[in-house]
Amino acid sequence: MYRKSRLSTFLSFLILVSYSQAQNREYVRNKMFWSEIVLTGKIAGKFSYQLDYQYRRSADPSNIQGDQDNLFKNAFQQVLRPWIHYQAMDALRVSISPIGFWGTWAETANSLYIVPENRITLQATLNQKLNRVTITHRYRYEFRFIGNRMDANNTWNIYHNQEFGGSDTEKGRMRYFIRALLPLNHASLTPKTFYIDTYNEIFLNVGSQVANTNLLDQNRFFAGLGYRFPHDIRVEAGYLSQTVLRFNNAQHNNVDQNDILQVLVFFDDFNKFFKKKKPTVEVK
């Protein structure tokens, strides 16, 4: 009984502290559009590949004068990331992304610039079935190499002459992702199936270059509707809420709250598009 009382008191204290901090935070609100194309295919045996391409745009943030409702107005981020997967067991897949490129646009009073970033990523994915629902747990660790600001008008330099230097540009981040996927009009995710997809992902910064105030990086929550077409193609669209705890202003209290329309296209067996069709034989 005493332990329960202590636990209840501790949880109440955390809630009060979190509430008081939230009252003092300075929120910058953004409306965004995120898109992603995911290509997946078999290599051999238990090995498969994946290629992600993401493109993101943003309206003007709430802290400047401009257009806060046009979520397609400004370029925000571009991502290209390859994967190699190994299906260790039916429920477990381990993966590596040997190199990935991020380019993030930002604007100062005088110029538009882009910050390049390269990442090496390790990942483990666990799947479990609960009746018709598929629960996915994903554990990811990112080695991040953040480059210097570059002129966004010089595309050649952005992709071919990135500048990386200084130990403060090398950071690590852990991510935990949990998803529930529910088919609606069929018992499983067969072609011509509508489904609900919802997930939450939390990001934790790690490493000697990370201040204590920035250990908790961000949280993402998504809820959307998907449809599986023939030829193993899926399309999802829905709402993504992203909270980024920046704490990089003078008061260390600034938070980005992003409301995002997210659209994703999955090619679950991209190899199909390169297979020769067997000629049909007419029966006379």
DAJOUR-V390496 format. One line per field, one symbol per residue. psi: psi as a letter, one per 20 degrees, with the letter a starting at -180 (. if undefined). burial: I if it has 24 or more other C-alpha atoms within 12 Angstrom, else O. A space follows every 10 residues. Layout:
psi->???
burial->???
This chain:
psi->ghghgggggg ghgggggggh ghhjqopppq prppqppopq rqfqcjqrrq pppqpqrqrp rijqpboiin ijgppgqppo oqqpqongrh ippqqpohpq ppppqrpahi rprqoqpqqp pqqpppqqpn dipppppppp ppopoprqqq piinhghgii lqopqphiio rqpqppppqp poqgjrhrmr qkpqqppprq pqppqqrijp qhijgogrqp pqprprporr klpqpqqapp ppoongkjah iljpppopop oppqppnimh hhijpppppq ppo.
burial->OOOOOOOOOO OOOOOOOOOO OOOOOIIIII IIIIIIIIII IOOOOOOIII IIIIIIIIII IOOOOOOOOO IIOIIIIIII IIIIIIIOOO OOIIIIIIII IIIIIIOOOO OOIIIIIIII IIIIIIIOOO OOOIIIIIII IIIIIIIIII IIOOOOOIIO OIOOOOOOII IIIIIIIIII IIIOOOOOIO OOIIIIIIII IIIIIIOOOO OOOIIIIIII IIIIIIIIOO OIIIIIIIII IIIIIIIOOO OOOIIIIIII IIIIIIIIII OOOOOOOOOO OOOO
